[in-house]
Amino acid sequence: MPELFEATNINGMIIKNRFVRSATWEGMAEDDGMCSKRLVDLMSQLAKGEVGLIITGHAYVQKKGKAGPWQIGIYEDRLIPGLREMTDAVHKRDGKIVLQLAHAGMYANTGIKGDIPFAPSLVSGFRKSAIQEMTLQDIQDVVEAFGLAAKRAKIAGFDGVQIHAAHGYLLSQFLSPAFNKRQDQYGGSIENRAAVLLEILKSIRKRVGQSYPVLIKMNTRDFLEGGLKLDDSIKVAVMMEKAGIDAVELSGGTIASGKEGPVRTGIVSGKNEAYFKDAASAFKEKIDLPIMLVGGIRSFSLAQQLVNDNVADYISMSRPFIREPDLIKRWKAGDHNQAACLSDSKCFIPAMGGKGIYCVVEKKKSRKKNEKQI
């Protein structure tokens, strides 16, 4: 029977337990995407809390692919030294860290006046401002950018990289019929819509080799009318497995999916947890890859059940670690009470204001405690 606190191996990367910090926008980078001391300290704290594998917030591979302010970047060599400080801090705590590589596509917000975001095709209803359809050269530039970004990540000391192909960002847009209406080799069938992912994986392998862990995060479904369905998503995973991907993290929903988006509220009982677990079981039937499952997991007992039942190989969480960076250390010590996270997503409010992500509830508790002591 698999144990949550046993060591596992993903293409040579030894992970000391089955818990993963899923990529989380921290809102702590410098304006140009440079790694900050706050980010280094946060990753060090997560490693100290004994998270098995830390996946960074989405790092943009091109300036044109920046999703928003204070997002970490990996688009130029000059960013490598700051990222090296991050990986060194995690490794000193005996942790493992993977850099998530991303491009926002039509949801890009570079902050550069007059810069029009591009997308696989011209579709309406997803953003109010203008977008432009990508040319074949634009696509090849993005493929190249992901490869070069992976090379920088390896030089910076990351234990691997993760391709972000979920949540309605650029690669997710290519996979989704709701976003992708192209009439060329990148549109139409699921094989065509997945072509850019396969090219990106090839571009990455060219720079980092076969023995470097390369993961992918992808949607199980888009939960959008005309969006990516489960059957097609599984087909993409099968293609990526054949092409040499090392592990898959499963999520779902997009920025436009409303209440069925990737970040959901109201997770107050077991019936609300692990909202992509049925899809994960379907993936398990078709691929022989390590599966990381994210999406509302809050209970130790459920985490153990998911692994025991072969639904997932790794338990991936985001918001619980914002409130409790030492959650895994607590569970390992025998305190198996549910994660304290209320799933209210108020943690993103300070980040959007430039203060970095933190648990608003926990901050208020600490403030009141300090006031009483005074």
TITOR-764516 format. One record per residue (C-alpha): residue number from 1; chain; residue in one letter; x, y, z. Coordinates in Angstrom, 1 decimal, padded with zeros to 4 digits. Each point is the difference from the previous one (the first is absolute). Layout:
     i   ch   aa       c1       c2       c3
   NUM    A    a        X        Y        Z
...
// end
This chain:
     i   ch   aa       c1       c2       c3
     1    A    m    000.0    000.0    000.0
     2    A    p    001.5    003.4   -001.0
     3    A    e    000.9    002.3    002.9
     4    A    l   -000.4    003.7    000.0
     5    A    f    003.4    000.5    001.6
     6    A    e    002.0   -002.4   -002.1
     7    A    a    002.7    001.2   -002.5
     8    A    t   -000.8   -000.2   -003.7
     9    A    n    001.9    000.6   -003.2
    10    A    i   -001.0    002.1   -003.1
    11    A    n    002.7   -000.4   -002.6
    12    A    g    002.8    000.2    002.6
    13    A    m   -001.6    002.6    002.2
    14    A    i   -000.4   -001.6    003.4
    15    A    i   -003.1    001.5    001.9
    16    A    k   -000.1   -000.8    003.7
    17    A    n   -003.8   -000.2    000.2
    18    A    r   -003.1    000.1   -002.2
    19    A    f   -001.0    003.6    000.7
    20    A    v    000.4    002.7   -002.6
    21    A    r   -000.4    003.8    000.3
    22    A    s   -002.0    000.7   -003.2
    23    A    a    001.1    003.1   -001.9
    24    A    t   -001.4    003.2    001.7
    25    A    w    000.3    003.5   -001.2
    26    A    e    001.7    001.7    002.9
    27    A    g    000.0    003.6   -001.2
    28    A    m    003.5    000.5    001.6
    29    A    a    002.3    000.3   -003.0
    30    A    e    001.6    003.3   -001.1
    31    A    d   -001.7    002.1   -002.7
    32    A    d    002.2   -001.6   -002.7
    33    A    g   -000.5   -003.5    001.3
    34    A    m    003.2   -000.2    002.0
    35    A    c   -000.1   -002.3    003.0
    36    A    s   -000.3    001.9    003.3
    37    A    k    001.2   -000.8    003.5
    38    A    r   -003.7   -000.5    001.0
    39    A    l   -000.3   -002.8   -002.6
    40    A    v    003.3   -001.6    001.2
    41    A    d   -001.3    000.1    003.6
    42    A    l   -003.4   -001.4   -001.0
    43    A    m    001.6   -003.0   -001.8
    44    A    s    002.4   -000.6    002.8
    45    A    q   -003.0    000.0    002.5
    46    A    l   -001.8   -002.6   -002.2
    47    A    a    003.0   -002.2   -000.1
    48    A    k    000.4    000.4    003.8
    49    A    g   -003.6   -001.1    000.3
    50    A    e    001.0   -003.3   -001.7
    51    A    v   -002.0    000.4   -003.2
    52    A    g    001.4   -002.8   -002.2
    53    A    l    000.0    002.0   -003.3
    54    A    i   -000.5    003.7   -000.4
    55    A    i   -001.2    001.3   -003.4
    56    A    t    000.5    003.7   -000.4
    57    A    g   -002.6    002.5   -001.1
    58    A    h   -000.3    000.3   -003.8
    59    A    a    003.1    001.5   -001.5
    60    A    y   -000.5    001.7   -003.3
    61    A    v    002.3   -001.1   -002.8
    62    A    q   -000.5    003.1   -002.2
    63    A    k   -000.7    003.6    001.0
    64    A    k   -003.1   -000.2   -002.2
    65    A    g   -001.2   -003.0    002.1
    66    A    k   -000.1    001.8    003.4
    67    A    a   -003.3   -000.5    001.7
    68    A    g    000.2    002.8    002.5
    69    A    p    002.0    002.1    002.4
    70    A    w    002.6   -001.4    002.4
    71    A    q    000.1   -003.3   -001.9
    72    A    i    003.3   -001.9   -000.1
    73    A    g    001.8    000.0   -003.4
    74    A    i    002.4   -002.4   -001.8
    75    A    y    000.2    001.8   -003.3
    76    A    e    003.6    001.3    000.2
    77    A    d    003.4   -001.4    001.2
    78    A    r    000.4    003.0    002.4
    79    A    l   -002.8   -001.6    002.2
    80    A    i    002.0   -003.1    000.7
    81    A    p    002.1    001.2    003.0
    82    A    g   -003.1    001.0    002.0
    83    A    l   -001.7   -003.3   -000.7
    84    A    r    003.2   -001.8    001.0
    85    A    e   -000.4    001.6    003.5
    86    A    m   -003.5   -001.6    000.1
    87    A    t    001.2   -003.5   -000.9
    88    A    d    002.9    000.2    002.4
    89    A    a   -002.3    001.0    002.8
    90    A    v   -002.3   -003.0   -000.7
    91    A    h    002.9   -002.4   -000.3
    92    A    k    001.5    001.1    003.3
    93    A    r   -003.3   -001.1    001.5
    94    A    d    000.2   -003.4   -001.7
    95    A    g   -002.8    000.9   -002.3
    96    A    k   -000.7   -000.4   -003.7
    97    A    i   -001.3    002.8   -002.3
    98    A    v   -001.3    000.1   -003.5
    99    A    l   -000.5    003.2   -002.1
   100    A    q   -003.4    000.3   -001.8
   101    A    l    000.4    001.4   -003.5
   102    A    a   -002.9    002.0   -001.3
   103    A    h   -001.4    002.3   -002.6
   104    A    a   -003.3    001.8    000.6
   105    A    g   -001.0    000.4   -003.7
   106    A    m   -003.2    002.0   -000.3
   107    A    y    000.0    000.6    003.7
   108    A    a    003.4    001.7    000.0
   109    A    n    000.3    003.4    001.7
   110    A    t    003.5    001.1   -000.6
   111    A    g   -000.5    003.5    001.2
   112    A    i    001.5    001.3   -003.3
   113    A    k   -002.3    002.6   -001.6
   114    A    g   -001.2   -001.0   -003.4
   115    A    d    001.2   -003.7    000.4
   116    A    i   -002.9   -002.1   -001.4
   117    A    p   -000.1   -003.6    001.5
   118    A    f    000.0   -002.8   -002.5
   119    A    a   -002.0   -003.2   -000.1
   120    A    p   -000.4   -003.1   -002.1
   121    A    s   -002.9    001.6   -001.9
   122    A    l   -002.3    003.0    000.1
   123    A    v   -002.8   -000.9    002.3
   124    A    s   -002.4    002.3    001.8
   125    A    g   -001.5   -000.1    003.5
   126    A    f    003.1   -000.8    002.0
   127    A    r    001.5    003.5    000.5
   128    A    k   -001.2    003.5   -000.8
   129    A    s    003.1    001.4   -001.5
   130    A    a    001.5   -000.9   -003.4
   131    A    i    002.0   -003.2   -000.7
   132    A    q    001.9   -001.1   -003.1
   133    A    e    000.2   -003.4   -001.6
   134    A    m    003.4   -001.6    000.2
   135    A    t    002.0   -000.5   -003.2
   136    A    l    002.0   -003.2   -000.6
   137    A    q    003.1    002.0    000.9
   138    A    d   -001.6    001.1    003.3
   139    A    i   -000.6   -003.6    000.8
   140    A    q    003.6   -001.0   -000.8
   141    A    d    001.2    002.9    002.1
   142    A    v   -002.0   -001.3    003.0
   143    A    v    001.3   -003.5   -000.5
   144    A    e    003.5    001.3    000.0
   145    A    a   -000.7    002.2    003.1
   146    A    f   -001.2   -003.0    002.0
   147    A    g    003.2   -001.9   -000.9
   148    A    l    002.3    002.8    000.9
   149    A    a   -001.9    000.6    003.3
   150    A    a    000.5   -003.6    000.9
   151    A    k    003.7    000.3   -000.6
   152    A    r    000.1    003.0    002.3
   153    A    a   -001.9   -001.9    002.7
   154    A    k    002.5   -002.8   -000.1
   155    A    i    002.9    002.4    000.2
   156    A    a   -001.7    001.7    003.0
   157    A    g   -000.1   -003.3    001.8
   158    A    f   -003.6   -001.0   -000.3
   159    A    d   -000.6   -003.7    000.4
   160    A    g   -002.3    000.0   -003.0
   161    A    v   -002.6    002.0   -001.9
   162    A    q   -003.7   -000.1   -000.5
   163    A    i   -001.8    001.0   -003.2
   164    A    h   -003.1    002.0    000.9
   165    A    a   -002.7   -001.2   -002.4
   166    A    a   -003.1    000.6    002.3
   167    A    h   -002.4    002.7    001.2
   168    A    g   -000.6    001.8   -003.3
   169    A    y    003.5    001.3   -000.6
   170    A    l    001.7   -000.3   -003.4
   171    A    l    000.7   -003.7   -000.2
   172    A    s   -003.4   -000.7    001.5
   173    A    q   -001.5    002.3   -002.6
   174    A    f    001.6   -002.1   -002.8
   175    A    l   -001.5   -003.2    001.4
   176    A    s   -003.5    001.4    000.4
   177    A    p   -002.4    000.1   -002.9
   178    A    a   -001.7    003.0    001.7
   179    A    f    003.2    002.1   -000.4
   180    A    n    001.6   -001.7   -003.0
   181    A    k   -001.7    000.5   -003.3
   182    A    r    003.1   -000.3   -002.2
   183    A    q   -000.3   -001.5   -003.5
   184    A    d    003.7   -001.1   -000.3
   185    A    q    002.1   -002.7    001.5
   186    A    y   -000.6    001.3    003.5
   187    A    g   -003.8   -000.1   -000.1
   188    A    g   -002.8   -002.4   -000.5
   189    A    s    000.7   -003.5    001.3
   190    A    i    001.4   -000.6    003.5
   191    A    e    003.2   -001.2   -001.6
   192    A    n    000.4    003.4   -001.7
   193    A    r   -001.0    002.0    003.1
   194    A    a    002.6   -001.9    002.0
   195    A    a    002.8    000.4   -002.5
   196    A    v    001.4    003.1    001.6
   197    A    l    000.4   -001.8    003.3
   198    A    l    001.9   -002.8   -001.6
   199    A    e    002.2    002.5   -001.8
   200    A    i    000.7    001.8    003.3
   201    A    l    000.9   -003.3    001.8
   202    A    k    002.4   -000.7   -002.9
   203    A    s    001.5    003.5    000.3
   204    A    i    000.4   -000.4    003.8
   205    A    r    001.6   -003.5   -000.4
   206    A    k    002.4    001.5   -002.5
   207    A    r    001.3    002.4    002.6
   208    A    v   -000.1   -002.1    003.2
   209    A    g    000.4   -003.6   -001.1
   210    A    q   -002.0   -003.1    000.7
   211    A    s    001.0   -000.5    003.6
   212    A    y   -001.4    003.4    001.2
   213    A    p   -003.5   -000.2    001.5
   214    A    v   -002.7    001.7   -002.2
   215    A    l   -003.5    000.1    001.3
   216    A    i   -003.3    001.3   -001.4
   217    A    k   -003.0    001.6    001.6
   218    A    m   -003.2   -000.4   -002.0
   219    A    n   -003.8    000.2    000.2
   220    A    t   -002.1   -003.0    000.3
   221    A    r   -002.9    002.1   -001.4
   222    A    d   -000.5    003.7   -000.7
   223    A    f   -003.5    000.1    001.5
   224    A    l   -000.8    002.4   -002.9
   225    A    e   -002.6   -000.4   -002.8
   226    A    g    002.0   -001.4   -003.0
   227    A    g    003.1   -000.3    002.2
   228    A    l    002.5   -002.9    000.5
   229    A    k   -001.7   -003.2    001.0
   230    A    l    001.3   -002.9    002.1
   231    A    d    000.5   -002.4   -002.9
   232    A    d    002.1    002.4   -002.0
   233    A    s    002.0    001.0    003.2
   234    A    i    000.9   -003.7    000.5
   235    A    k    001.1   -000.3   -003.6
   236    A    v    002.4    002.9    000.6
   237    A    a    001.4   -001.7    003.0
   238    A    v    000.6   -003.2   -002.0
   239    A    m    001.8    002.0   -002.7
   240    A    m    002.1    001.8    002.6
   241    A    e    000.9   -003.3    001.7
   242    A    k    001.2   -001.4   -003.4
   243    A    a    002.0    003.1   -000.6
   244    A    g    001.8   -000.4    003.4
   245    A    i   -001.7    002.2    002.6
   246    A    d    000.8   -001.1    003.6
   247    A    a   -003.1    000.8    002.0
   248    A    v   -003.5    001.6   -000.4
   249    A    e   -001.7    002.3    002.4
   250    A    l   -003.8    000.1   -000.5
   251    A    s   -002.2    003.0    000.5
   252    A    g   -002.9    001.5   -001.8
   253    A    g   -001.9    003.1   -000.9
   254    A    t    001.1    003.3   -001.5
   255    A    i   -000.1    003.7    000.8
   256    A    a   -003.4    000.1   -001.8
   257    A    s   -001.5   -003.1    001.7
   258    A    g   -001.7    001.9    002.9
   259    A    k   -000.8   -002.2    003.0
   260    A    e    001.6   -003.0   -001.7
   261    A    g    003.3    001.7   -000.4
   262    A    p    003.3   -001.4    001.5
   263    A    v   -000.3    001.9    003.3
   264    A    r   -003.3   -000.8    001.7
   265    A    t   -001.4    001.1    003.3
   266    A    g   -002.2   -001.7    002.6
   267    A    i    002.1   -003.1    000.6
   268    A    v   -001.4   -000.7    003.5
   269    A    s   -000.4   -003.8   -000.1
   270    A    g    001.3   -003.2   -001.6
   271    A    k   -002.7    000.1   -002.7
   272    A    n    001.4    003.3   -001.3
   273    A    e    003.6   -001.2   -000.1
   274    A    a    002.1   -001.3   -002.9
   275    A    y   -002.4    001.3   -002.7
   276    A    f    002.1   -001.5   -002.8
   277    A    k    000.4   -003.5    001.5
   278    A    d   -002.4   -001.8   -002.3
   279    A    a    001.9    001.4   -003.0
   280    A    a    003.3   -001.1    001.5
   281    A    s   -001.4   -003.6    000.2
   282    A    a   -000.8    000.2   -003.7
   283    A    f    003.6    001.1   -000.7
   284    A    k    001.4   -002.8    002.0
   285    A    e   -001.7   -002.5   -002.3
   286    A    k    001.8    001.4   -003.1
   287    A    i    003.5    001.2    001.1
   288    A    d    002.8   -001.5    002.0
   289    A    l    001.4    003.3    001.4
   290    A    p    000.2    001.4    003.5
   291    A    i   -003.2    002.1    000.5
   292    A    m   -000.1    003.0    002.3
   293    A    l   -003.5    001.0    001.0
   294    A    v   -001.0    003.5    001.0
   295    A    g   -003.4    001.5    000.8
   296    A    g   -001.4    000.5    003.4
   297    A    i    001.9   -002.7    002.0
   298    A    r   -000.1    000.9    003.7
   299    A    s    000.0   -003.3    002.0
   300    A    f    002.8   -002.3    000.8
   301    A    s   -002.3   -003.0   -000.1
   302    A    l   -001.2    000.9   -003.5
   303    A    a    003.6    000.5   -001.1
   304    A    q    000.8   -003.5    001.2
   305    A    q   -003.1   -001.5   -001.6
   306    A    l    000.8    001.6   -003.4
   307    A    v    003.4   -001.5    000.0
   308    A    n   -001.1   -003.4    001.3
   309    A    d   -002.8   -000.2   -002.6
   310    A    n    002.5    000.8   -002.8
   311    A    v   -001.9    003.1   -000.9
   312    A    a    003.2    002.2    000.3
   313    A    d    003.6   -000.5    000.8
   314    A    y    000.5    003.4    001.5
   315    A    i   -002.2    002.4    002.0
   316    A    s    000.3    003.6   -001.3
   317    A    m   -001.3    003.0    001.9
   318    A    s    000.2    003.7   -000.2
   319    A    r   -002.1    002.2    002.4
   320    A    p    000.6   -002.3    003.0
   321    A    f    003.7    000.8   -000.1
   322    A    i   -000.7    003.8   -000.1
   323    A    r   -001.6   -000.3    003.5
   324    A    e    002.2   -002.9    001.2
   325    A    p    003.4   -000.3   -001.7
   326    A    d    000.8   -002.6    002.6
   327    A    l   -003.1   -002.1   -000.6
   328    A    i    001.9   -003.1   -001.1
   329    A    k    002.3    000.2    003.0
   330    A    r   -003.1    000.0    002.2
   331    A    w   -001.5   -003.0   -001.7
   332    A    k    003.2   -001.9    000.1
   333    A    a    000.2    000.6    003.7
   334    A    g   -003.3   -001.7    000.5
   335    A    d   -002.4    003.0    000.1
   336    A    h   -002.4   -001.0   -002.8
   337    A    n   -002.6    002.7    000.5
   338    A    q   -001.2    001.5   -003.2
   339    A    a    001.9    002.9   -001.6
   340    A    a   -001.1    003.2    001.6
   341    A    c   -000.6    001.7   -003.4
   342    A    l   -003.5    001.3   -000.3
   343    A    s    000.1    000.1   -003.9
   344    A    d   -001.3    003.5    000.0
   345    A    s    002.7    001.2   -002.4
   346    A    k    000.4    003.3    001.9
   347    A    c    003.7   -000.8   -000.1
   348    A    f    000.1    001.4   -003.6
   349    A    i   -001.2    003.4    001.0
   350    A    p    003.2    001.3    001.6
   351    A    a    002.0   -001.5   -002.9
   352    A    m   -002.1    002.0   -002.5
   353    A    g    000.8    003.1    002.0
   354    A    g    003.8   -000.6   -000.2
   355    A    k    000.4   -001.3    003.5
   356    A    g    000.7   -003.6   -001.0
   357    A    i   -002.3   -003.0    000.8
   358    A    y   -000.8   -000.9    003.6
   359    A    c   -002.9   -001.4    002.0
   360    A    v   -002.1    003.0    001.1
   361    A    v   -001.7   -002.1    002.7
   362    A    e    003.3   -001.2    001.5
   363    A    k    001.4    003.6   -000.1
   364    A    k   -003.0    001.3    002.0
   365    A    k    000.4   -002.8    002.5
   366    A    s    003.7    000.8    000.5
   367    A    r   -000.8    003.7    000.4
   368    A    k   -002.6   -000.6    002.6
   369    A    k    002.3   -002.3    001.9
   370    A    n    002.8    002.6    000.0
   371    A    e   -002.4    002.7    001.2
   372    A    k   -001.0   -002.2    003.0
   373    A    q    003.6   -000.6    000.9
   374    A    i    000.6    003.8    000.0
// end
